[in-house]
């Protein structure tokens, strides 16, 4: 697998992680069968993609990028889907997460 394909899989895994978080919230403690199934499906997808990406990418960088995508994406999903609020402090924290992810990707080893 090429590094480009591995990065693509990692990004898709991060997005599936966001889908998993949203579906898990909507499952209401796994009491709603449809959302529970969606949560489990998203979990399988993100783990499968992450596992494949880690065959090529360095663990520390890949995991940090994946976590950053999941964290920032989940904050965005909370804002859009659940009406959560965004203070200046939270915005700064998300910006730091995104900045760290970018730095890990573009800075030399």
C-alpha positions as CSV (number, residue, x, y, z in Angstrom):
1,X,0.0,0.0,0.0
2,X,1.3,3.5,-0.9
3,X,1.7,6.1,1.8
4,X,-0.9,8.3,0.0
5,X,-3.5,5.5,0.2
6,X,-2.6,4.9,3.9
7,X,-3.2,8.6,4.6
8,X,-6.5,8.4,2.8
9,X,-7.5,5.4,4.8
10,X,-6.5,7.2,8.0
11,X,-8.6,10.3,7.2
12,X,-11.6,8.1,6.3
13,X,-11.0,6.3,9.6
14,X,-11.1,9.6,11.4
15,X,-14.4,10.5,9.7
16,X,-15.8,7.1,10.6
17,X,-14.8,7.8,14.2
18,X,-16.9,11.0,14.1
19,X,-19.8,9.0,12.7
20,X,-19.3,6.4,15.5
21,X,-19.4,9.2,18.2
22,X,-22.6,10.7,16.7
23,X,-24.3,7.3,16.3
24,X,-23.3,6.4,19.8
25,X,-24.9,9.6,21.2
26,X,-28.0,9.0,19.1
27,X,-28.2,5.4,20.4
28,X,-29.2,6.8,23.8
29,X,-27.1,4.4,25.8
30,X,-27.5,1.6,23.1
31,X,-31.3,1.6,23.8
32,X,-32.2,2.5,20.2
33,X,-31.5,-0.5,17.9
34,X,-31.0,1.4,14.6
35,X,-28.5,3.9,16.1
36,X,-26.9,1.0,18.0
37,X,-26.3,-0.9,14.8
38,X,-25.0,2.3,13.1
39,X,-22.6,2.8,16.0
40,X,-21.3,-0.8,15.8
41,X,-20.9,-0.5,12.0
42,X,-19.0,2.8,12.2
43,X,-16.8,1.2,14.9
44,X,-15.9,-1.7,12.6
45,X,-15.2,0.7,9.7
46,X,-12.9,3.0,11.6
47,X,-11.0,0.1,13.2
48,X,-10.6,-1.7,9.9
49,X,-9.3,1.5,8.1
50,X,-7.1,2.5,11.0
51,X,-5.6,-1.0,11.2
52,X,-4.7,-0.9,7.5
53,X,-3.3,2.6,7.6
54,X,-1.0,1.6,10.6
55,X,0.6,-1.0,8.4
56,X,2.4,1.8,6.6
57,X,2.2,5.0,8.7
58,X,4.2,5.6,11.9
59,X,2.2,4.8,14.9
60,X,2.6,8.1,16.9
61,X,1.9,10.4,14.0
62,X,-1.0,8.3,12.6
63,X,-2.7,7.9,16.0
64,X,-2.3,11.6,16.8
65,X,-3.8,12.6,13.4
66,X,-6.6,10.1,13.7
67,X,-7.4,11.3,17.2
68,X,-7.3,15.0,16.1
69,X,-9.7,14.3,13.3
70,X,-12.0,12.5,15.7
71,X,-11.8,15.2,18.3
72,X,-12.2,18.2,16.0
73,X,-14.9,16.4,14.0
74,X,-16.8,15.5,17.1
75,X,-16.8,19.1,18.3
76,X,-18.1,20.2,14.9
77,X,-20.8,17.5,14.9
78,X,-21.8,18.6,18.4
79,X,-22.2,22.2,17.2
80,X,-24.1,21.3,14.1
81,X,-26.2,18.4,15.2
82,X,-26.8,18.9,18.9
83,X,-26.7,22.6,19.3
84,X,-23.6,22.6,21.6
85,X,-22.0,25.9,22.2
86,X,-18.5,27.1,21.1
87,X,-16.7,29.5,23.5
88,X,-13.5,31.3,22.5
89,X,-11.7,28.9,24.8
90,X,-13.1,25.8,23.0
91,X,-12.4,27.4,19.6
92,X,-8.8,28.0,20.7
93,X,-8.5,24.4,21.9
94,X,-9.8,23.0,18.6
95,X,-7.4,25.3,16.7
96,X,-4.5,23.9,18.8
97,X,-5.6,20.3,18.0
98,X,-5.8,21.0,14.3
99,X,-2.5,22.9,14.4
100,X,-0.8,20.0,16.1
101,X,-2.2,17.5,13.6
102,X,-0.9,19.6,10.7
103,X,2.5,20.0,12.4
104,X,2.8,16.2,12.9
105,X,2.0,15.7,9.2
106,X,4.2,18.3,7.6
107,X,7.2,18.7,9.9
108,X,10.2,16.4,9.3
109,X,10.8,13.5,11.6
